[in-house]
Amino acid sequence: MKDLKRKIHYWCSDTMRNKITGKGVVCAVLDTGITQHPDLVGRIVGWKDCVQGKKTIYDDNGHGTHVAGILAGNGKSGRGLYSGMAPEAQIFAVKVLNQRGGGKIRDVINGIRYVLLKQKEMKIRIVNISIGTLSHKKDPEDELFLFWVERLWDAGLVVVTAAGNKGPKEGSVTIPGNSRKVITVGADEELGKKYSGCGPTGDCIKKPDLAVPGNRIYSCNYLYPVRSPYAYIPKTGTSMATPVVSGAAALVLQKYPDMCNLELKYRLWNSCEKGRYYDQRQGHGNLHVEKFLECQEKILDTNENLLYDSTGDKRWTRF
């Protein structure tokens, strides 16, 4: 996380001197669950198991705990070295994926509906969705999934989704990252295989919105401390890039609590650094946290994300 934070200009007056840490911002994480990792203890404020219906929190895969750590881990187990983006934010965990990291569309929709039900009571502001499926045109399941994800956005929530790991061909951004409304995050792959989903979408929308480093990101190990001596482990993918942006959004919402999701998205676009690749891989560029927190006044034209047509194959998984 230390190297990642350097690349995205995390260390600035707001995060260092003004103590912008995401405090008071509740983030829903739809994933494989969560464990009571020492870096997260005391800040898991809600739980729903849409897979097995268990009342006690758990993660039988590890993906969700890793994602939550990137977003909001406080680094306690590593003397702050592996602290997340918003180390005082709170997590509302919703398990929608099974032990293998796969899932059923109805479980994800039930998770979304539960977040909507609890939104006002729990003061949820952000929803992190590091899961997705490749699309088929006019597929009813695809349309239903997108409908409910966009319901989250229409309810005023900041919805941050993964671009998926099926790239780099054009049209490889997964659902729900292909939604015009949500914030879609690609991985800035510096070395090795190019995997991050690229746009444009089948509806001619420029995606992803931005890119963040996603290779070998260290975060909370769900087996620690009972079944493993290692508090942190690395994972790679757009799943790891997505909570980086969710965490940055939590910082902004702490500083500007009255900001709406649409304004936050436009300001995120404007604060990005120009990427090294064409815009269908990195969208508006790379995340720049310092500029994002400055929130300059310029607002982008909402039609700027329109491009041309492409399609993909279908699969449902976490990234």
N, C-alpha and C positions, 0 to 999 in steps of 0.2 A: 504493500500500500504506500510505502514511503516514496518509492520510485514513481508510482502512478500519480501520486499527489503532486510531485514535482512537474510531471509532464502536463498536468491539467491546470497548473498555476493555482493550486489550492491554498498555498500559504500566502496570506495577504493580511492587511490590517484588520479586516473583519474577522477572520478565523483565528488570528493570533492575539490581537490586542482588544478587539471588541467582543471577543468570546461568542461569536455566532457559531452555535454547535447543533442547531436543530431542536433546541430545547422547547418542549411544549407542542411539537408537531407530531401528529400520529400518522403513521404510514402503514397501510395494509399491504401484506405480502402474500400473494396467492401462489402457492408452491407445494413442496412436499412436506411441509410442516416446519417445526422449529424445536430446538432443545434448550434446556436451561444452561447454556454455555456461560461461563463466568463473565464473559464480555457483554452478555445480554440480560443477565439476571436483574430483575427489578424494573425492567422497561418493556416487558411483554404484557401489554394491557388488555389483550383480547385473544380469543382462540375459538376456532370452529373447525371441526373435522368433517368434511363433506365426503370422505371416502369410507371410513369405518364407523364414524359416529362416536369416537372416544371423547371423553370429557377431559382427560389429562393430556397436556401437550406432549407431543413426540415428533420425531422425524426419523423415519425408517429408511431414508435414502441419503440425506446429507445435503442435498442441493439447496433446500430452503434455508437451512441454518447458515450455509455459506453465503447465500444472497443477503440474508438479514445482517450478517456480520459486515459485509461490504457497505451496506447502507447505514448501519447504526451501531456497530460494535464499538466499545470504548477502549479496546486495546489492553484491558487490565491484565490479561494473561501474558502479555509480551511487553510490559512497561511502555505501552503506547505506540510501539513500533508498527503494529498492525491494526491500529484504530481505524474505524470506518469513516465515511464521509460526514455523517451527522451523529457524533457520539453521544448526544443526549436526546436524540429523537426517540419516540416510542413506537413499538411494533405491535400491530394487530395481525396476528398470524392466521391464515386460512389454508388448511390442507385440502388441495384439490387434485393432487397427483399421488400415485401409489408408490410402493416400495421400489419399483423398477423405474420410476420417473415418468411413467406414462399415465394416461387418464382418460376419462370419459367426458364427453362434452357436457352432459347433464350435471356432473359433479362441479365442473368449472362454473357453469351458469348458476348453480345453487350457491357457490361461493360468492359470486358477484352479487347475487340477490341478498345474501346475508350482509355483505359490506354496505349495500344501499340501505338495508334495514337499520343498521347500527351507525350509519354515517353521522347523524346529528348527535345522538347520545354519546358516542365516543369521540366526536370532533375529528373524524378522519379527514385528512386533506389530500393524501397521496395514495395511489394504488400502484404497486410494482407488479408487473406481469412478465416474468422471465420464462414464458412458455408460448407455444404456438403450433400452428399446423400450416403446411403448404396448401394453397387454395386450388379449388376447381371452380370454374365459372358457374354461377347460378346453383351452387350446391346448397341445399337448405340448411345443413348443419353449419356451414361456413357463415351463411347469412344470419343464422340465429346467434352464433357466437359473437359476430361483429355487432349485432343489434344490442346485446347486453353489455358489451364492453363500451359501446358508445353511450349507453344509458349512464354509465359511470361518469363519463365526461360531461354529459348534459346535466348531471346532478351537481356539477361544479367541482368535481374531483380532478386532480392532476393525475392523469393516467400515463404511465411510462412503460413501454413494452420493448421486447427484444426484436431485432430485425431477423433473427434466426441464423442458423449455421449452415444453410443450404446454398450459399453463394459460391463464387462471385458472379454467376451469370445474371444477366438482366432479368428482372421479374421474379427474383428468388426471395424477396421479403415475405415473411410468413404472416398469417393471420394470428393476432389482431394488429400486427405492426403495419399492415397495409391500409389501415383506417386513416382517412383524411384528418380526423380530429385529434388522435392521440399523439404523444411524443414517442417516436420510434428511434431506438438506439442501435447503431452498428458498432462493430469492433474495429478499431484501428490496428490492423495486423502489421507489425513492423517486420517480423521474420516468419518464415515457414509458410505453411499452406494458407491460401486465401479462402476463408470460409464464410465471412460475414455476408448476410443477405443484401442484395442490391436491388434498387428500383430500376425503372419505374414500376408501379403496380399495374394490375389489369385495368384499373380505372384512371390511368394516366396521371397518377399522383407521384410526385418526387419523394422518394424515401431512400434511406432513413433520413431523419431530421438532422442527425449529427453522429459523430463517431467518438468513441472513448477507447483507450487501451483495454484489451480484453484477454491478453495472453498471460497465463501463469499468475493469476491474481491470488495472493494469499489471504485467506479469511478463516472464519471459525470452523473447526472440525467438530462435527456432530458427535463423534465418539469420545471426545475429551470431556472430563478427565477419567471417566470410569473404564472405558475400553481402549483408550489410546493415550500415550504420554505426550502426543503432539497436539498442542492447542490450535495450531493453524496448518492448513494444507492448501496447495495451489489448485486452481481450476481454470479452465480456458473456455471462452465462448462469449457470445453476445449476452448470455445470462449474467455474466460477471460485469459486463459493461453497463447493463441496464440499471442496477442499483446505485452505480456511481452517479448517474444523472438524477435518480430519485433522491439520493442523499443531498446533492447540490440543490435540488428544488426545496428540500426541507430547510436548508440554510436560508434560502431566499424568503421562504414563508415565515421563518422566525423574524427576519429583519423587516419584512413587509407583510404583516399578517392579513391585510385587507386585499392583497393582490388576488385577482381571479385567475383561473387556469389558462384562459386564452391569452391574457396579458403576459403571464409567465412564459408561455410557449413562444410568443413573439420576441420577448426580451432574450430568451435563450438563443433563438436564431441569431439575433443581432450581436450577441456577445461571442459567438463562435469565432475561432481562428480559421483562416482559410486552410483547407486540407491539401494534401499532396496529390490526391486523385480526383477524378471526375466526380461530379456531384451525386451520381447515383450510387457511389460507394460511401461517401462521407457527408452527403447532404449539404448543410450550411457550413460544415467544417468540424473542427475539434472543440470539445468543451474547454472553456476558459473560465474557471470559477471566479477569479477576481473580477473580471469584466461582468460576469453574470450578476454578481452581488452589487456591482455599481448601478446596474439597471438603467442604462442610458435611455433617453426619451424616444429615439427613433423607433417606429413601428413598421414592420414589413407588410407588403401587400399579400393578402391571404391567397391570391391566385398564383403566387410565385411557385407553389409546389405542384403545378400542373405540367405534365409532360405527355409521353406517348404510351402506347399499349404494349403489354406483355403478359404472359401467364406462367403457371408453374404446376408441379405435381403436388399431391396431397399426402400429408402425414401429420400425425398429432404427437407431440412430444414436448419435453422441456429442453431448454438450451443452456 
